[in-house]
Amino acid sequence: LDLEVLTALRMGVYQLRFLERIPRHAAINESVELVKRGRKASAAALANAILRKLSRDKPAKTAAPLTADELARTFSHPVWLMRRWIDAFGAETAARIADWDQHVPPVSIRTSGDAGVLREFDTDSIRLSPGKLLRSAFQVVEGDITKTAAFRTGRVAIQDEGSQLVALLIGNGTRILDCCAAPGGKTAILAERNPQARLVAAELH
């Protein structure tokens, strides 16, 4: 087994053994999906079989090794970050946050309030679902946004909802400095909301 498959298996085993709030079927399904997303579909059946066998076993209760070092190795996070999360939220919640980080986020778009764009997507075989945080955001369920006229002409942009929310929370002003501007999504929102402002966008790299 290669490294990607072993990492997915290790995460599944950890969830089954030590994270009691995560249902066993969910732990198995998520790990198998990670194997598939790593383009290792041929190993998905093996991963599924191994994890289902483990889920049927009922090991003796032992203290979960929820240390910063163990979580850092299991979820490929920096030790300092795991220590900070453990101090702030407790070991089990820190593990759940780190586990969530392993999942590929959905593709989200920003529409800039152009209602016509959504009608165009019907003919482009694009299927959307409402955003989780913002009315102006949508998640792409099916289709390739980059091949649409709306994307090519800049009427929609691929941008994570969290990134959109940061720019919206800043509000309005006449002089705005974006100190961490690449690739420019948040800057674009600031410019749209503050057309008369002096906006300086800077990026270390």
C-alpha positions as CSV (number, residue, x, y, z in Angstrom):
1,L,0.0,0.0,0.0
2,D,1.2,3.5,-0.8
3,L,1.4,6.4,1.6
4,E,-1.9,8.0,0.7
5,V,-3.8,4.7,1.3
6,L,-2.0,4.1,4.6
7,T,-2.7,7.6,5.8
8,A,-6.4,7.2,5.1
9,L,-6.4,3.9,6.9
10,R,-4.6,5.3,9.8
11,M,-7.2,8.1,10.1
12,G,-10.0,5.6,9.9
13,V,-8.5,3.4,12.6
14,Y,-7.9,6.4,14.9
15,Q,-11.6,7.5,14.5
16,L,-12.9,4.0,15.2
17,R,-10.7,3.5,18.3
18,F,-10.7,6.9,20.0
19,L,-13.3,9.4,18.7
20,E,-16.5,8.1,20.3
21,R,-18.7,10.9,18.9
22,I,-18.0,9.9,15.3
23,P,-20.3,7.0,14.1
24,R,-18.5,4.0,13.0
25,H,-20.1,3.9,9.5
26,A,-19.1,7.6,9.0
27,A,-15.5,6.9,10.0
28,I,-15.4,4.0,7.5
29,N,-17.1,5.9,4.6
30,E,-14.9,9.0,5.0
31,S,-11.7,7.0,5.0
32,V,-12.7,5.1,1.9
33,E,-13.7,8.3,0.1
34,L,-10.2,9.7,0.9
35,V,-8.7,6.7,-0.8
36,K,-10.9,7.2,-3.8
37,R,-10.1,10.9,-4.0
38,G,-6.4,10.1,-4.0
39,R,-7.1,8.3,-7.2
40,K,-6.6,4.9,-5.6
41,A,-10.0,3.5,-6.3
42,S,-8.5,0.0,-6.7
43,A,-7.5,0.1,-3.0
44,A,-10.9,1.4,-1.8
45,A,-12.3,-2.1,-1.4
46,L,-9.3,-3.2,0.6
47,A,-9.6,-0.2,2.9
48,N,-13.3,-0.8,3.3
49,A,-12.7,-4.4,4.3
50,I,-10.0,-3.6,6.8
51,L,-11.9,-0.9,8.5
52,R,-15.2,-2.9,8.7
53,K,-13.3,-5.7,10.3
54,L,-11.8,-3.4,12.9
55,S,-15.2,-1.8,13.5
56,R,-16.6,-5.2,14.5
57,D,-13.8,-5.8,17.0
58,K,-14.5,-4.5,20.5
59,P,-11.1,-3.7,22.0
60,A,-10.7,-3.3,25.7
61,K,-11.1,0.3,26.9
62,T,-7.8,2.0,27.0
63,A,-6.8,5.6,27.5
64,A,-6.8,7.3,24.1
65,P,-3.4,8.6,23.1
66,L,-4.7,12.0,22.4
67,T,-1.4,13.8,22.8
68,A,-0.2,16.6,20.5
69,D,2.5,14.4,19.1
70,E,0.2,11.6,18.3
71,L,-2.4,13.9,16.7
72,A,0.2,15.7,14.7
73,R,1.5,12.3,13.3
74,T,-2.0,11.0,12.6
75,F,-3.5,14.1,10.9
76,S,-0.3,15.6,9.4
77,H,-0.5,18.8,11.4
78,P,2.2,20.8,13.2
79,V,2.8,19.8,16.8
80,W,2.6,23.4,18.0
81,L,-0.8,23.8,16.4
82,M,-2.2,20.6,17.9
83,R,-0.9,21.8,21.4
84,R,-2.7,25.1,20.9
85,W,-6.0,23.4,19.9
86,I,-5.8,20.9,22.7
87,D,-5.3,23.8,25.2
88,A,-8.2,25.8,23.7
89,F,-10.7,23.0,23.0
90,G,-9.7,19.8,24.5
91,A,-8.0,16.8,22.9
92,E,-11.0,15.2,21.3
93,T,-12.3,18.4,19.7
94,A,-8.8,19.1,18.5
95,A,-8.7,15.7,16.9
96,R,-12.0,16.3,15.2
97,I,-10.9,19.7,13.8
98,A,-7.7,18.1,12.4
99,D,-9.7,15.3,11.0
100,W,-12.0,17.7,9.2
101,D,-9.0,19.4,7.7
102,Q,-8.2,16.3,5.7
103,H,-11.4,16.6,3.6
104,V,-11.4,18.4,0.2
105,P,-13.8,21.4,0.5
106,P,-16.6,21.8,-2.0
107,V,-16.0,24.2,-4.9
108,S,-17.7,27.5,-4.0
109,I,-18.5,30.5,-6.3
110,R,-19.2,34.2,-5.8
111,T,-21.9,35.6,-8.1
112,S,-21.6,39.4,-7.3
113,G,-25.4,39.6,-7.3
114,D,-25.9,38.8,-11.0
115,A,-29.2,36.9,-11.1
116,G,-28.9,36.3,-14.8
117,V,-25.8,34.1,-14.2
118,L,-27.8,31.5,-12.4
119,R,-30.2,31.2,-15.4
120,E,-27.3,30.8,-17.7
121,F,-26.0,27.8,-15.7
122,D,-29.2,25.9,-16.5
123,T,-28.1,25.7,-20.1
124,D,-24.4,24.9,-19.2
125,S,-25.4,21.8,-17.2
126,I,-24.2,23.4,-14.0
127,R,-26.0,22.3,-10.8
128,L,-25.6,24.5,-7.7
129,S,-26.7,24.3,-4.1
130,P,-27.0,27.3,-1.7
131,G,-24.0,28.4,0.2
132,K,-23.7,27.5,3.9
133,L,-22.8,31.0,5.1
134,L,-23.7,33.6,2.4
135,R,-26.6,34.3,0.1
136,S,-24.1,35.4,-2.6
137,A,-22.3,32.1,-2.5
138,F,-23.2,28.8,-4.1
139,Q,-21.6,25.4,-4.0
140,V,-21.0,23.5,-7.3
141,V,-22.7,20.2,-7.1
142,E,-22.2,19.2,-10.7
143,G,-20.5,20.6,-13.8
144,D,-17.3,22.6,-14.6
145,I,-17.7,26.3,-13.8
146,T,-14.4,27.2,-15.6
147,K,-15.9,26.3,-19.0
148,T,-18.8,28.7,-18.7
149,A,-19.1,32.2,-20.3
150,A,-19.9,33.6,-16.9
151,F,-16.6,32.5,-15.5
152,R,-14.6,33.6,-18.5
153,T,-16.1,37.1,-18.4
154,G,-15.5,37.5,-14.7
155,R,-19.2,37.5,-13.6
156,V,-18.6,34.6,-11.3
157,A,-15.4,33.7,-9.4
158,I,-14.3,30.5,-7.6
159,Q,-13.8,31.6,-4.0
160,D,-14.2,29.7,-0.7
161,E,-17.1,31.0,1.4
162,G,-14.8,31.7,4.3
163,S,-12.7,33.9,2.1
164,Q,-15.8,35.8,0.9
165,L,-16.9,36.2,4.5
166,V,-13.6,37.8,5.6
167,A,-13.9,40.5,3.0
168,L,-17.5,41.2,3.8
169,L,-16.8,41.5,7.5
170,I,-14.3,44.3,6.9
171,G,-17.1,46.6,5.9
172,N,-16.5,50.0,4.1
173,G,-13.9,52.6,4.1
174,T,-12.1,55.3,2.1
175,R,-8.6,53.9,2.5
176,I,-8.1,50.1,2.6
177,L,-5.0,48.1,2.8
178,D,-5.1,44.3,2.0
179,C,-1.8,43.0,3.3
180,C,-2.2,39.4,2.2
181,A,-3.8,39.9,-1.2
182,A,-3.0,36.9,-3.4
183,P,-4.7,35.6,-5.5
184,G,-7.0,38.6,-5.2
185,G,-10.5,37.3,-4.4
186,K,-10.9,39.3,-1.2
187,T,-9.5,42.4,-2.8
188,A,-12.1,42.1,-5.6
189,I,-14.9,42.0,-3.1
190,L,-13.4,45.1,-1.3
191,A,-13.2,46.9,-4.5
192,E,-16.8,46.1,-5.5
193,R,-18.1,47.3,-2.1
194,N,-15.9,50.4,-2.0
195,P,-15.7,51.7,-5.6
196,Q,-14.5,55.2,-4.4
197,A,-11.9,54.0,-2.0
198,R,-8.1,54.0,-2.3
199,L,-7.4,50.3,-2.2
200,V,-3.8,49.0,-1.8
201,A,-3.2,45.3,-2.3
202,A,0.1,43.8,-1.2
203,E,1.5,40.3,-1.1
204,L,4.8,39.0,0.2
205,H,5.3,36.6,-2.7
